[in-house]
Amino acid sequence: MGRVRCTFAAAALLAACRHDPHSTGHGVYADIVARDVPIIEKSVGVPFKRKPVIEVTTRDQVRAFLLQQMRGSAELRLITGQEAAYKALGLIPDTMNVAKLLVDVLAEQIIGLYNPKTKVLYVVDGLPEEVVGPTIMHELVHALQDQYVNLDSLMHAPNDDDHLLAAKTVIEGEAQFEQMQQLVGDGNVIVRLPGGRERLRDLIRDAQMTPRFSAAPMVVQEEALFAYINGADFVQRFKAREPGKLPFLDLPQSTEQVMHDRAYFASPRDAPIRVELPKVHGEIYQNTLGEFDTRLFLYEHLKDQLTAARAAIGWGGDRYVVLGTSGGNGIAWVTAWDSATDAAEFVDALGQAIQKRYNIAAPSIGAGGVRTYTGHGRTVVVTPREIDGKNAVLMVDVPAGVSPQLLDFSRVTLGG
């Protein structure tokens, strides 16, 4: 489900199950595997190179290992950094413990997962076949993918959350697509499903809405759903446009490419602009948001889907850094845009989001269109600028009394 997106989830759970003695390679689930393997091979278009292996685990094992995994220094740094970023952006409450949330949600939801490290598909014991059956089919698709591309390496894109979410979306989306295809019985899954994309979204959302997940912040829910809903949609479009090809061998680089045909299927593709920030004092964490999370940020504060989507659609690239200051954490976020019009539309929507988030008045306007918002214990400065012929916007949000001149915009570079 997301990093706040849970990039650790599969490896954490499945490593926990590594030594479970109840192997079912020839046991209780062997009949389901024997039934599903030829169906998956025919639908995906390639054969298994080796027989998949299934083992059984328990929910107690899952939770115990997740807790242990959270104590790892690398994972803890990642989660702590992402928690600081999402709090700075107002996407999660300041009091939320993200590590605990992730353990609770994952332990509640997990039915089965494929581990690319151990090459084993693990299933939680004691569940009815109508629940286990679809899960095994879904995870068998991952096992097949892993025999043609290293899933473990694909799931690691250091300091580029948007790229990682895009890759995860196609990997999960293909498994979701194949699962849905068996339900509908036609390659045109989403079109033939009554209600189309909205009905698919409702079905997946309903399946995910366990008590803890339904109580999670919007960003956690939507990132999880994106991987399955938008992923299945992308895979269907890919199969229609690129028959005979495998989507996981040509992954999108951004959520923009997942969502928009013009960004992925055009030649050349609309590759994300690489935004590089200068060193800043007090850096806590640095990463990217991407078009999808930019949309979520705007929607979180505007509660207007149309405005949020329109303002994010010209996204070209971004980079943010969370900073520790004498008054608390702040954030500096640089976004790059496809055109001056796209940048201006984003600046307007961003301004509305800032005003609604902090309940503050209209900004003061300075030279070059710089907007300064003050109130509610914050100072937020939005600066539009052209860098090497590309349109960029810097937002700095710091506690009142702290200078917003924390990042030298003139030293930001935008690459291809």
ChimeraX attribute file (.defattr): number of C-alpha atoms within 10 A of each C-alpha:
attribute: neighborCount
match mode: 1-to-1
recipient: residues
	/A:1	24
	/A:2	22
	/A:3	20
	/A:4	25
	/A:5	20
	/A:6	18
	/A:7	21
	/A:8	20
	/A:9	21
	/A:10	21
	/A:11	20
	/A:12	20
	/A:13	27
	/A:14	28
	/A:15	19
	/A:16	21
	/A:17	24
	/A:18	18
	/A:19	12
	/A:20	13
	/A:21	10
	/A:22	13
	/A:23	17
	/A:24	17
	/A:25	17
	/A:26	12
	/A:27	11
	/A:28	14
	/A:29	19
	/A:30	15
	/A:31	11
	/A:32	15
	/A:33	21
	/A:34	13
	/A:35	11
	/A:36	18
	/A:37	19
	/A:38	14
	/A:39	14
	/A:40	22
	/A:41	15
	/A:42	10
	/A:43	14
	/A:44	20
	/A:45	12
	/A:46	17
	/A:47	15
	/A:48	18
	/A:49	9
	/A:50	9
	/A:51	12
	/A:52	19
	/A:53	19
	/A:54	25
	/A:55	24
	/A:56	21
	/A:57	24
	/A:58	17
	/A:59	19
	/A:60	11
	/A:61	16
	/A:62	22
	/A:63	19
	/A:64	14
	/A:65	20
	/A:66	26
	/A:67	16
	/A:68	11
	/A:69	21
	/A:70	19
	/A:71	13
	/A:72	10
	/A:73	9
	/A:74	11
	/A:75	15
	/A:76	14
	/A:77	15
	/A:78	18
	/A:79	22
	/A:80	17
	/A:81	19
	/A:82	22
	/A:83	23
	/A:84	23
	/A:85	26
	/A:86	17
	/A:87	19
	/A:88	21
	/A:89	21
	/A:90	15
	/A:91	21
	/A:92	22
	/A:93	14
	/A:94	12
	/A:95	7
	/A:96	12
	/A:97	13
	/A:98	20
	/A:99	19
	/A:100	12
	/A:101	18
	/A:102	26
	/A:103	20
	/A:104	16
	/A:105	18
	/A:106	21
	/A:107	22
	/A:108	16
	/A:109	16
	/A:110	16
	/A:111	19
	/A:112	23
	/A:113	24
	/A:114	26
	/A:115	25
	/A:116	22
	/A:117	16
	/A:118	13
	/A:119	17
	/A:120	23
	/A:121	25
	/A:122	28
	/A:123	26
	/A:124	19
	/A:125	15
	/A:126	11
	/A:127	11
	/A:128	8
	/A:129	12
	/A:130	8
	/A:131	10
	/A:132	19
	/A:133	15
	/A:134	18
	/A:135	19
	/A:136	25
	/A:137	23
	/A:138	25
	/A:139	23
	/A:140	26
	/A:141	25
	/A:142	22
	/A:143	24
	/A:144	22
	/A:145	23
	/A:146	21
	/A:147	17
	/A:148	15
	/A:149	12
	/A:150	12
	/A:151	20
	/A:152	13
	/A:153	10
	/A:154	16
	/A:155	19
	/A:156	16
	/A:157	14
	/A:158	10
	/A:159	14
	/A:160	18
	/A:161	24
	/A:162	24
	/A:163	26
	/A:164	23
	/A:165	30
	/A:166	25
	/A:167	27
	/A:168	25
	/A:169	30
	/A:170	26
	/A:171	27
	/A:172	23
	/A:173	26
	/A:174	27
	/A:175	27
	/A:176	26
	/A:177	26
	/A:178	24
	/A:179	22
	/A:180	21
	/A:181	19
	/A:182	16
	/A:183	12
	/A:184	15
	/A:185	12
	/A:186	13
	/A:187	17
	/A:188	16
	/A:189	23
	/A:190	23
	/A:191	14
	/A:192	14
	/A:193	17
	/A:194	12
	/A:195	12
	/A:196	12
	/A:197	18
	/A:198	13
	/A:199	13
	/A:200	22
	/A:201	18
	/A:202	13
	/A:203	12
	/A:204	15
	/A:205	18
	/A:206	11
	/A:207	10
	/A:208	16
	/A:209	14
	/A:210	13
	/A:211	11
	/A:212	16
	/A:213	21
	/A:214	15
	/A:215	13
	/A:216	17
	/A:217	15
	/A:218	17
	/A:219	20
	/A:220	23
	/A:221	19
	/A:222	19
	/A:223	21
	/A:224	22
	/A:225	19
	/A:226	25
	/A:227	26
	/A:228	26
	/A:229	25
	/A:230	22
	/A:231	26
	/A:232	28
	/A:233	24
	/A:234	24
	/A:235	26
	/A:236	23
	/A:237	15
	/A:238	18
	/A:239	16
	/A:240	12
	/A:241	11
	/A:242	13
	/A:243	11
	/A:244	12
	/A:245	14
	/A:246	18
	/A:247	21
	/A:248	21
	/A:249	11
	/A:250	10
	/A:251	19
	/A:252	26
	/A:253	21
	/A:254	28
	/A:255	27
	/A:256	27
	/A:257	23
	/A:258	27
	/A:259	20
	/A:260	14
	/A:261	15
	/A:262	14
	/A:263	20
	/A:264	21
	/A:265	17
	/A:266	11
	/A:267	8
	/A:268	9
	/A:269	14
	/A:270	20
	/A:271	16
	/A:272	24
	/A:273	20
	/A:274	16
	/A:275	20
	/A:276	15
	/A:277	22
	/A:278	12
	/A:279	13
	/A:280	14
	/A:281	11
	/A:282	15
	/A:283	15
	/A:284	19
	/A:285	20
	/A:286	19
	/A:287	19
	/A:288	22
	/A:289	24
	/A:290	25
	/A:291	26
	/A:292	24
	/A:293	19
	/A:294	22
	/A:295	21
	/A:296	22
	/A:297	23
	/A:298	27
	/A:299	21
	/A:300	21
	/A:301	21
	/A:302	20
	/A:303	14
	/A:304	11
	/A:305	14
	/A:306	11
	/A:307	16
	/A:308	24
	/A:309	17
	/A:310	14
	/A:311	23
	/A:312	26
	/A:313	20
	/A:314	20
	/A:315	24
	/A:316	26
	/A:317	26
	/A:318	28
	/A:319	22
	/A:320	22
	/A:321	24
	/A:322	27
	/A:323	23
	/A:324	17
	/A:325	17
	/A:326	10
	/A:327	12
	/A:328	12
	/A:329	19
	/A:330	29
	/A:331	28
	/A:332	25
	/A:333	22
	/A:334	24
	/A:335	26
	/A:336	28
	/A:337	24
	/A:338	17
	/A:339	16
	/A:340	17
	/A:341	12
	/A:342	20
	/A:343	25
	/A:344	18
	/A:345	18
	/A:346	25
	/A:347	22
	/A:348	11
	/A:349	21
	/A:350	22
	/A:351	22
	/A:352	18
	/A:353	20
	/A:354	24
	/A:355	20
	/A:356	14
	/A:357	16
	/A:358	16
	/A:359	13
	/A:360	15
	/A:361	13
	/A:362	14
	/A:363	17
	/A:364	12
	/A:365	13
	/A:366	10
	/A:367	7
	/A:368	9
	/A:369	14
	/A:370	18
	/A:371	19
	/A:372	20
	/A:373	21
	/A:374	21
	/A:375	14
	/A:376	12
	/A:377	11
	/A:378	17
	/A:379	19
	/A:380	24
	/A:381	23
	/A:382	23
	/A:383	20
	/A:384	22
	/A:385	19
	/A:386	13
	/A:387	16
	/A:388	10
	/A:389	9
	/A:390	17
	/A:391	21
	/A:392	29
	/A:393	22
	/A:394	24
	/A:395	24
	/A:396	23
	/A:397	28
	/A:398	26
	/A:399	21
	/A:400	16
	/A:401	11
	/A:402	16
	/A:403	12
	/A:404	19
	/A:405	11
	/A:406	19
	/A:407	21
	/A:408	12
	/A:409	18
	/A:410	11
	/A:411	12
	/A:412	16
	/A:413	14
	/A:414	20
	/A:415	11
	/A:416	9
